[in-house]
Amino acid sequence: MLDAAAFAATATTDGRPLVERRRRLSPAALAVADQKVGRAYSPIVIAGVVRLADFLLLSAVGLTLYFGYVVRLDGFRWEYVAAIFAMTIATVVCFQAADIYQVQVFRGQLRQMTRMISSWAFVFLLFMGASFLAKMGGAVSRLWLSAFFSLGLAALIAERLILRTLVRRWARQGRLDRRTVIIGADQSGEQLIRALKAQQDSDICVLGVFDDRNDDRALETCAGVPKLGKVDDIVEFARRTRVDLVLFALPISAETRILEMLKKLWVLPVDIRLSAHTNKLRFRPRSYSYLGKVPTLDVFEAPITDWDLVMKWLFDRVVGGMILLAALPVMALVALAIKLDSPGPVLFRQKRFGFNNERIDVFKFRSLYHHQADPTASKVVTKDDPRVTRVGRFIRKTSLDELPQLFNVVFKGNLSLIGPRPHAVQGKLQSRLFDEAVDGYFARHRVKPGITGWAQINGWRGEIDNEEKIQKRVEFDLYYIENWSVLLDACILLKTPIALMTKSENAY
């Protein structure tokens, strides 16, 4: 797999930005992009939640029956509680061994139910055998055991029926599909699409094919899938609609062409893979990842997905909520100071770049005189800028003007506590927009932007008046994206107050 931070160094060949401002898509591409589709749900997270639900449900049934019947007759005994938890854990393990923790299995009914009932019965037979060998068979209430088996099975069946309904609804909404675009509208592309379509219970949804060639080798339709445009169009297409996977149907021997295309696509928050279905050079099986039975080679992976995304969401909501509560008195004082210092609103909204280049509104305390407001940040605030109020100088220096962005984190969810700082959409270095000044700039937007980040605690905050400052910000942001962890987020959060006091020379 390629390293994005290292790949940024080779992102251009002629010094021009490889991501165009806006591309006009073909009518066919627009028709696909304009289809309403919900946010994707991770099959890995769904399976994990179902495992937890099984454990909690069976534990609740067993303990309820125990305290409601056995304890009243025989008193409390820890052996029963231990047996209940051991049986529920063994059940989850058996369900895993029976391979029923898959979204494709959740959609069905017969296969799911037969495997579940068999596994549940096996656990009880195992428990009875262990009780007999330990000479404890007479000490176990047969009525409790029978009720636990029957009611536990009924609870599992009811849970699976509800889950089946939910999964089928999510499937109809496209939330479980891996929305895929294919690069290569030729015979290789046709073979790949047919191989993907031939698989049963596949979650691959091919949206279209893209190809730069205009000669006879580029087909207008590949195995019933339309050609939507050129490779350059994929970036704009992926920002209009949800794309989860970019799959190259080109042979590995086309190394130069593939690299040129990767230079355009690596800024997107999607998985990028190279199909190996026509590759005659075979690697070890572990070298491949598989889409059903189709072997692929991983090139780039979307950052912060599955459980990592859940952990980051919880970190933002829980820790962000605590910080917001603690900051409310300070925010009230800042608001009062702004109101007394100069006429105008206390807060203002500013358009900034969000995840995947979306435009988002972020909240800030007003630090400029209201009649000189610059909501698009087209003119950078400089040292001793006359537009900045007296209170504004202090809150900008201390970054107190950013505190209202906690509302973005906790309530709107379009910001994270930690991440690349969201720059204003018209942010410029001299007369050039930031993405024109530094290669790979848009790769910062592969994750949700944050209030503070790795670049900020390392001194790269405040005014951007030369190319090195924006280059360093991008470099540190890409490092953060490639090396993210909850511990790194916690470390950045703890170091932020220190950085505000010791590394604020560029903040005006």
Secondary structure as UniProt FT lines:
FT   HELIX           4..7
FT   HELIX           8..10
FT   HELIX           27..33
FT   HELIX           43..65
FT   HELIX           66..70
FT   HELIX           71..74
FT   HELIX           78..97
FT   TURN            98..99
FT   HELIX           103..107
FT   HELIX           110..133
FT   TURN            134..135
FT   HELIX           137..139
FT   HELIX           142..172
FT   TURN            173..174
FT   STRAND          178..183
FT   HELIX           187..197
FT   TURN            200..201
FT   STRAND          204..210
FT   TURN            216..217
FT   STRAND          221..222
FT   TURN            223..224
FT   STRAND          225..229
FT   TURN            231..232
FT   HELIX           233..240
FT   STRAND          245..248
FT   TURN            252..253
FT   HELIX           255..265
FT   TURN            266..267
FT   STRAND          271..275
FT   TURN            277..278
FT   HELIX           285..287
FT   STRAND          289..291
FT   TURN            292..293
FT   STRAND          294..300
FT   HELIX           306..341
FT   STRAND          347..353
FT   HELIX           355..357
FT   STRAND          359..365
FT   HELIX           370..372
FT   TURN            375..376
FT   TURN            383..384
FT   TURN            386..387
FT   HELIX           390..397
FT   TURN            398..399
FT   HELIX           400..402
FT   TURN            403..404
FT   HELIX           405..407
FT   HELIX           408..412
FT   STRAND          416..418
FT   TURN            425..426
FT   STRAND          428..429
FT   TURN            430..431
FT   STRAND          432..433
FT   HELIX           434..437
FT   TURN            439..440
FT   HELIX           441..446
FT   STRAND          450..452
FT   HELIX           454..457
FT   TURN            458..459
FT   HELIX           467..482
FT   HELIX           486..502
FT   TURN            505..506
//
